[in-house]
Amino acid sequence: MTDEEYAAALERERRERNERAEYVVRDEHGEYHLMRRNGARQAWGVTRYVKRETAELAAAFLNRLKEDEA
């Protein structure tokens, strides 16, 4: 495997990993739930917040952290 092929494979793996799961905010019953959603669009709760801004900030931070990790 050449250096270029290796770099392309790493980039492809990084994109696939980033597409698999993401953090989203869902408004339910006056609370804002931070949810982790997988590639099949299934979601489960991580935690809940009283303020939408806080939930969105947490989701943005976790999504960015996931991207940097990849």
C-alpha positions, 0 to 999 in steps of 0.5 A, a space after each residue: 500500500 502506498 502512502 497515498 492509498 494509506 492516507 485515502 483509506 484513513 480519510 475514508 475510515 474517518 468519514 465513515 466513523 463520523 457518519 455513523 453516530 451524531 448527537 442531536 437535541 430533541 424537545 420532549 415535554 418541555 425538556 431538551 434531551 441530548 440524544 445519540 443517533 446512529 447511522 440507522 437513525 435510531 436514537 437514545 437519550 444521554 441526558 436532559 437539560 432545562 435550557 435548549 442552549 445548553 443542550 445544543 452546546 453539549 451536542 455541538 461539543 460532542 460532535 466536534 470532539 467525535 470529529 477530532 477523535 476520528 
